């Protein structure tokens, strides 16, 4: 590949919330299962520091805001003094490189399993079972269970848990808090018309299905300020979730409400992306749903434009299927403000510089993604630009 000039918009400054970024290549949340007892070690600080750049933004791996949020084996939390102290060392290391860091709060909902919850039943919008397995447990791979449909008290407590976790994240030195509202996790389980079977104020219409997410958002905003809060959505998502009946209606509504809150940013997942499916299969599934009428959208509408149009002032980030070649045009055209990269950051600590210079990207070793220790974690060449 030839080198690309720094004048490309991807390498120009961007302000999101209180952060003044020097470029628009952002590290996505990546579960790495390297936090014993849910607390980061010095190895975690080294990992994030390796990938930090001057004026860059790193979004942390998902952290549970409470035990009931998942408490998964090797996955961090953000609700105890030990969590705060452990992550303060990480944010200090990232800030020492001149970078910013956001904390992603991750409530798994029905993806959680009782063996990790002290025997308690997982929570969700409705009493449903995804029918998959959870590998992040002390007993290895465990099948998911039927969740408990959340009571009004459960909803209240869960919102309080997120508020507490957001305050803990700020105390731990994070520059922002990103709430997971996509990829089939708890907020998505309320938003999705096929997963949310409720008949009360939190189910039925799109306004009711969005109520939990918006109430949670408002509570966190009241605690730490809108400029420190962000959200992640996957409108066309099928990860751990059936496809919504009417994604455009559901998500343009919730995003129109989010737009009013003036938060730091919204990250939208591209329709081509699925954690468990190839792009070819994902596109085929979406096209089939559009053509057979099981989803209220035309084939030509399966993109992010309806949602980007709603976010007129909120900075728009996108993730999913980006590489060193296809990450420029949407930012250049002003459709997106920044691009987030996940898997390429695992094996390319110097990803920003490699993309800047148009260099070959190193493939990751899939077998070590969720391994223990430094292998496949901190042992990729940090300064490799060949």
TAFEN-V706330 format. One record per backbone hydrogen bond with DSSP energy under -1.0 kcal/mol. NH is the residue of the N-H (numbers start at 1). CO is the residue of the C=O. Records with the same first field share a line. If there is no record, write none. Layout:
NH = CO + CO
This chain:
4 = 356
8 = 5
11 = 8
12 = 9
14 = 21
16 = 19
19 = 16
21 = 14
22 = 55
24 = 10
26 = 339
27 = 57
28 = 341
35 = 74
38 = 35
39 = 36
44 = 41
45 = 41
46 = 42
47 = 43
48 = 44
49 = 45
50 = 46
52 = 49
55 = 98
56 = 53
58 = 100
59 = 27
60 = 102
63 = 104
64 = 76
70 = 67
73 = 136
75 = 72
77 = 38
78 = 64
84 = 80
85 = 81
86 = 82
87 = 83
88 = 84
89 = 85
91 = 87
92 = 88
93 = 89
94 = 90
95 = 91
96 = 92
97 = 94
98 = 95
99 = 94
100 = 56
102 = 58
103 = 176
105 = 178
106 = 63
108 = 69
111 = 108
112 = 109
116 = 113
117 = 114
119 = 114
120 = 117
124 = 148
128 = 126
134 = 142
137 = 135
140 = 137
142 = 134
144 = 132
147 = 128
148 = 122
150 = 124
155 = 151
156 = 152
157 = 153
158 = 154
159 = 155
160 = 156
161 = 157
162 = 158
163 = 159
164 = 160
165 = 161
166 = 162
167 = 163
168 = 164
169 = 165
170 = 166
171 = 167
172 = 168
173 = 170
174 = 169
175 = 101
177 = 228
178 = 103
179 = 230
180 = 105
181 = 232
185 = 182
186 = 107
189 = 185
190 = 186
191 = 187
192 = 188
196 = 192
203 = 200
209 = 205
210 = 206
214 = 210
215 = 211
216 = 212
217 = 213
218 = 214
219 = 215
220 = 216
221 = 217
222 = 218
223 = 219
224 = 220
225 = 221
228 = 225
229 = 226
230 = 177
231 = 265
232 = 179
233 = 267
237 = 234
250 = 246
251 = 247
252 = 248
253 = 249
254 = 250
255 = 251
256 = 252
257 = 253
258 = 254
259 = 255
261 = 258
264 = 226 + 229
266 = 315
267 = 231
268 = 317
269 = 233
270 = 319
273 = 270
282 = 278
283 = 279
284 = 280
285 = 281
286 = 282
287 = 283
288 = 284
289 = 285
290 = 286
291 = 287
292 = 288
295 = 289
296 = 245
297 = 295
301 = 298
302 = 299
303 = 301
308 = 304
309 = 305
311 = 307
312 = 310
317 = 266
318 = 338
319 = 268
332 = 328
333 = 329
334 = 331
335 = 330
336 = 330
337 = 316
338 = 316
339 = 24
340 = 318
341 = 26
345 = 342
351 = 348
354 = 350
355 = 351
356 = 352
357 = 353
359 = 354
368 = 365
369 = 366
377 = 374
378 = 374
379 = 374
